[in-house]
Amino acid sequence: MATKRTTPKKASAPDEPMKCPPCGGTGTVAATVRVGRKRRPVGQQDGLCLNCFGTGTNPEP
């Protein structure tokens, strides 16, 4: 019988890392600023994403 010849597999492009779900890959999330005794919201400021620590990539489990 004849030997089967196989073609070498092409090297695929490296996969991009998954984006972090809470921050969407930006590394920052909006944090509500509250003031007063009744803690009413007055605005938002950018804060560091605690899921990915600002890298923007999804951390491996």
Summary of the structure (lengths in Angstrom):
residues: 61
radius of gyration: 23.3
end to end distance: 49.0
largest distance: 87.1
contacts: 93
relative contact order: 0.29
helix: 0%
strand: 31%
